[in-house]
C-alpha cells in the first residue's frame, strides 16, 4: 500500500500577512505546496490529503484541483475551531487555531495507511520525501515512527527570529527529546535563542531541528485524540493555548508507546516565514530548476 501525504494548510500565516499556501514561487507560478506534491508523487506516495479551512476551500481547490487531477488521489478535510471531541464546546472568544496536533487529527477518518505529515509552506527537498517514503514502506510500525531532521543553521531567516524544535537523539539515532525553542536568530557570527528560562543564550547552529516532517502509522490518531482530550481538559479556557504534534510525539516516547527514528536527507529546506523571505525562495527554486532537479513547468 502506498503511503499518504498529509499537508497542513489551514493556517493563515499571521507573521507573513496572507495566505502563504497559494503564493507563486516557481518559474510558472507554482507554489511551494505544488513542489511538495510533485516530490511526493516521484517518491511513490499514492494519495494527498489537504487540511484546509472551509472559508477558503473554494479558492484552494480552484488553485490546485485541475493541476493534480489524475496524478494522485486527492482528499480534503477541514480544520475548524469547533471540531472538538465529544463533551467539549468552543469557548466564547477563541480565535486561535488549536495547533498542528488538532490539524493532523482532522484526517483520522480518511487515512488508514502509513502517512507523512508536513507544513504546506515549507520546502523540504526531493530526497526528504524519498527517505520518508522508504521508511513508511519498509520500517514503520504502530510503535515506530520517523522524523526528517534538518541542521538548525540552514533553517534560519534573514528577516526575523524563528521558533524551532531542537532535537536530542540517542546512540541509535532515536529521538529522546524535542525542546521548542524561540527567538532563534543570527547576530553577526553567532546564533542566539531564548532559553527555557527566558534568557538569551548562544547555540552552535549544528543542532538537529524538527521542521514538522513526520512519518506515522495510522494508529497514531488514537494517541493524538486521547492527548487532545487531556489537553482540552486543562487548557480549553486558555485563549492562546496550542496542541502541537511534537508534544504528542514526546509524550508517546516518554510513555514507551513509540520510538521515533530521526532520518537525515541531503535536501535543502526553506520557507516563507516572512514576506521578505519570498525572493530567496524564488531564487532557490529557480536554481534547482536550472540544475534539472525540477522541470521548468511542473505540470
C-alpha positions as CSV (number, residue, x, y, z in Angstrom):
1,X,0.0,0.0,0.0
2,X,1.4,3.4,-1.0
3,X,1.8,6.0,1.8
4,X,-0.2,9.1,2.0
5,X,1.0,12.7,2.3
6,X,-1.0,14.9,4.8
7,X,-0.4,18.6,4.1
8,X,-1.3,21.0,6.9
9,X,-2.6,24.0,5.0
10,X,-5.2,25.5,7.3
11,X,-3.0,28.3,8.8
12,X,-3.4,31.8,7.5
13,X,0.2,32.9,8.2
14,X,-0.2,35.7,10.7
15,X,3.5,36.8,10.6
16,X,3.6,36.5,6.8
17,X,0.5,38.6,6.3
18,X,-1.6,36.5,4.0
19,X,-2.4,33.0,2.6
20,X,1.1,31.7,2.1
21,X,-0.1,28.4,0.7
22,X,-1.0,29.9,-2.7
23,X,1.9,32.3,-3.1
24,X,3.6,31.7,-6.5
25,X,7.3,31.0,-6.2
26,X,8.1,28.7,-9.2
27,X,9.0,29.8,-12.8
28,X,5.4,29.3,-13.9
29,X,3.7,30.5,-10.7
30,X,3.9,27.2,-8.9
31,X,3.6,27.2,-5.1
32,X,5.8,25.5,-2.5
33,X,2.9,23.2,-1.9
34,X,2.9,22.0,-5.5
35,X,6.6,21.2,-5.3
36,X,5.8,19.1,-2.2
37,X,3.2,17.1,-4.0
38,X,5.5,16.7,-7.1
39,X,8.2,15.3,-4.9
40,X,5.8,13.0,-3.1
41,X,4.5,11.6,-6.4
42,X,8.1,10.9,-7.5
43,X,8.8,9.2,-4.2
44,X,5.9,6.9,-4.5
45,X,3.1,8.4,-2.4
46,X,-0.4,7.4,-3.6
47,X,-2.6,10.0,-2.0
48,X,-2.5,13.6,-0.8
49,X,-4.8,14.9,2.0
50,X,-5.1,18.6,2.4
51,X,-6.1,20.0,5.8
52,X,-7.7,23.4,5.0
53,X,-10.4,25.7,6.3
54,X,-13.8,25.8,4.7
55,X,-13.6,29.6,4.4
56,X,-11.0,29.3,1.6
57,X,-11.8,25.8,0.3
58,X,-13.3,27.1,-2.9
59,X,-10.2,29.2,-3.8
60,X,-7.9,26.5,-2.7
61,X,-9.5,23.8,-4.8
62,X,-9.7,26.1,-7.8
63,X,-5.9,26.7,-7.5
64,X,-4.9,23.1,-7.3
65,X,-7.6,20.6,-8.4
66,X,-7.1,20.8,-12.1
67,X,-3.3,20.6,-11.8
68,X,-3.3,17.5,-9.7
69,X,-6.3,15.6,-11.1
70,X,-5.2,12.2,-12.5
71,X,-1.7,12.5,-11.0
72,X,-2.5,11.5,-7.4
73,X,-5.6,10.8,-5.4
74,X,-6.8,13.9,-3.5
75,X,-8.9,14.3,-0.4
76,X,-9.8,17.4,1.7
77,X,-10.5,17.7,5.4
78,X,-11.4,20.8,7.3
79,X,-9.8,22.2,10.5
80,X,-12.3,24.4,12.3
81,X,-12.2,25.7,15.9
82,X,-15.5,24.0,16.8
83,X,-14.4,20.5,15.7
84,X,-13.7,19.2,19.2
85,X,-14.1,15.8,20.8
86,X,-17.5,14.9,22.3
87,X,-18.1,16.7,25.6
88,X,-16.2,19.9,24.7
89,X,-17.6,23.2,23.4
90,X,-15.8,26.0,21.8
91,X,-15.1,28.7,24.4
92,X,-16.5,32.1,23.6
93,X,-13.9,34.4,22.1
94,X,-11.5,31.7,21.0
95,X,-9.9,32.8,17.7
96,X,-6.5,31.0,17.6
97,X,-6.4,27.5,15.9
98,X,-5.8,24.6,18.2
99,X,-2.5,23.7,16.6
100,X,-0.8,21.1,14.4
101,X,-1.9,18.2,16.6
102,X,-5.5,19.2,16.0
103,X,-4.9,19.6,12.3
104,X,-3.5,16.1,11.9
105,X,-6.4,14.7,13.9
106,X,-8.8,16.1,11.3
107,X,-7.6,13.4,8.9
108,X,-8.4,10.5,11.1
109,X,-11.4,9.3,9.0
110,X,-9.7,9.4,5.6
111,X,-6.2,7.9,6.4
112,X,-5.9,4.2,7.2
113,X,-2.4,3.7,5.8
114,X,1.1,4.9,6.8
115,X,1.4,8.6,6.2
116,X,3.8,11.6,6.3
117,X,2.6,15.0,7.7
118,X,4.1,18.3,6.5
119,X,3.6,22.0,6.6
120,X,2.1,23.5,3.4
121,X,4.5,26.4,3.4
122,X,7.8,24.6,3.9
123,X,10.0,23.4,1.0
124,X,11.6,20.1,2.3
125,X,13.5,18.9,-0.8
126,X,13.2,15.8,-3.0
127,X,15.4,13.5,-1.1
128,X,13.4,14.1,2.1
129,X,10.3,12.6,0.5
130,X,12.4,9.6,-0.7
131,X,13.8,8.7,2.7
132,X,10.4,9.1,4.4
133,X,8.6,7.1,1.7
134,X,11.2,4.3,2.1
135,X,10.6,4.3,5.9
136,X,6.8,4.3,5.6
137,X,7.0,1.4,3.1
138,X,9.5,-0.8,5.0
139,X,10.0,0.2,8.6
140,X,7.0,1.9,10.1
141,X,5.1,0.1,12.9
142,X,2.4,1.0,15.3
143,X,5.1,1.8,17.8
144,X,7.8,3.2,15.5
145,X,7.6,6.5,13.6
146,X,10.1,8.8,11.9
147,X,11.0,12.4,11.5
148,X,13.2,14.1,8.9
149,X,15.7,16.3,10.7
150,X,17.4,19.4,9.4
151,X,20.5,21.3,10.6
152,X,19.4,24.4,12.5
153,X,21.6,27.0,10.8
154,X,20.2,26.0,7.5
155,X,16.6,26.8,8.6
156,X,17.0,30.4,9.7
157,X,15.5,33.6,8.2
158,X,17.5,36.8,7.5
159,X,14.4,38.8,8.3
160,X,13.4,37.9,11.8
161,X,13.6,35.3,14.5
162,X,12.1,31.8,14.2
163,X,11.0,29.1,16.5
164,X,12.3,25.6,16.1
165,X,12.1,22.2,17.9
166,X,15.6,21.3,18.9
167,X,16.0,17.5,18.9
168,X,18.1,15.2,21.1
169,X,18.8,11.6,20.0
170,X,20.4,8.6,21.5
171,X,23.1,6.3,20.0
172,X,20.7,4.6,17.7
173,X,19.5,7.9,16.3
174,X,16.2,7.7,18.0
175,X,14.5,10.8,19.2
176,X,14.7,11.3,23.0
177,X,13.5,14.9,23.4
178,X,12.3,17.9,21.5
179,X,12.7,21.4,23.0
180,X,10.5,24.1,21.5
181,X,13.0,27.0,21.2
182,X,12.0,30.5,20.4
183,X,13.6,33.8,19.1
184,X,16.3,32.0,17.2
185,X,18.3,34.4,15.1
186,X,21.7,35.1,13.7
187,X,23.5,38.2,15.0
188,X,26.9,38.6,13.4
189,X,28.8,35.4,13.6
190,X,26.7,33.9,16.4
191,X,23.3,32.3,16.7
192,X,21.2,33.2,19.7
193,X,17.9,32.0,21.1
194,X,15.7,32.2,24.2
195,X,16.3,29.5,26.7
196,X,13.6,27.7,28.7
197,X,14.3,30.3,31.4
198,X,13.7,33.2,29.0
199,X,17.4,34.0,29.0
200,X,19.3,34.8,25.8
201,X,21.9,32.1,25.1
202,X,24.2,31.1,22.2
203,X,23.8,27.8,20.3
204,X,26.1,26.3,17.7
205,X,23.8,26.0,14.7
206,X,24.7,22.4,14.2
207,X,21.8,21.2,16.2
208,X,19.2,18.9,14.5
209,X,15.7,20.5,14.4
210,X,12.3,19.3,13.6
211,X,10.6,21.1,10.7
212,X,7.3,19.2,11.1
213,X,8.1,16.4,8.6
214,X,6.8,13.3,10.3
215,X,6.2,9.7,9.3
216,X,3.4,7.9,11.2
217,X,1.5,4.7,11.4
218,X,-2.3,5.4,11.3
219,X,-2.6,4.1,14.9
220,X,-1.1,7.5,16.0
221,X,-4.6,9.0,15.6
222,X,-5.9,7.2,18.7
223,X,-3.0,8.6,20.7
224,X,-3.5,12.1,19.3
225,X,-7.2,12.0,20.2
226,X,-6.5,10.8,23.8
227,X,-3.9,13.5,24.3
228,X,-6.1,16.2,22.8
229,X,-8.8,15.3,25.3
230,X,-6.3,15.7,28.1
231,X,-5.0,19.0,26.6
232,X,-8.5,20.4,26.4
233,X,-9.4,19.4,29.9
234,X,-6.5,21.5,31.2
235,X,-6.3,24.3,28.5
236,X,-9.6,24.9,26.8
237,X,-10.1,28.2,28.6
238,X,-6.5,29.4,27.8
239,X,-7.1,31.6,24.7
240,X,-3.7,31.1,23.0
241,X,-3.0,27.5,24.0
242,X,-2.0,25.2,21.2
243,X,-1.7,21.5,20.8
244,X,1.4,20.6,18.9
245,X,2.4,17.4,17.2
246,X,5.9,17.4,18.8
247,X,4.2,17.4,22.1
248,X,2.2,14.3,21.2
249,X,5.3,12.5,20.0
250,X,7.3,13.4,23.0
251,X,4.6,12.2,25.4
252,X,4.4,8.9,23.5
253,X,8.2,8.5,23.7
254,X,8.1,9.2,27.5
255,X,5.3,6.7,27.9
256,X,7.2,4.0,26.0
257,X,4.5,3.9,23.3
258,X,6.7,4.8,20.4
259,X,10.2,5.2,19.1
260,X,10.9,7.9,16.5
261,X,13.9,7.5,14.1
262,X,15.5,10.7,13.0
263,X,16.1,10.5,9.3
264,X,18.6,12.7,7.5
265,X,18.2,13.9,3.9
266,X,20.7,15.7,1.8
267,X,17.9,18.2,0.9
268,X,17.6,22.0,1.2
269,X,14.9,23.4,3.5
270,X,13.5,26.8,3.0
271,X,10.2,28.5,3.8
272,X,8.4,31.8,3.8
273,X,8.1,32.8,7.4
274,X,8.2,36.5,6.4
275,X,7.2,38.3,3.2
276,X,10.9,39.2,2.8
277,X,11.8,35.5,2.6
278,X,9.9,35.1,-0.7
279,X,12.7,36.4,-3.1
280,X,15.1,33.9,-1.6
281,X,12.7,31.1,-2.1
282,X,12.1,32.1,-5.7
283,X,15.8,32.2,-6.3
284,X,16.5,28.8,-4.7
285,X,13.7,27.1,-6.7
286,X,15.0,28.6,-9.9
287,X,18.5,27.3,-9.1
288,X,17.1,23.8,-8.5
289,X,15.2,24.1,-11.8
290,X,18.3,25.2,-13.7
291,X,20.1,22.2,-12.2
292,X,17.5,19.9,-13.6
293,X,16.1,18.8,-10.2
294,X,12.7,20.1,-11.3
295,X,11.3,20.7,-14.8
296,X,10.7,24.3,-15.9
297,X,6.9,23.6,-15.8
298,X,5.8,21.1,-13.1
299,X,2.5,20.0,-14.6
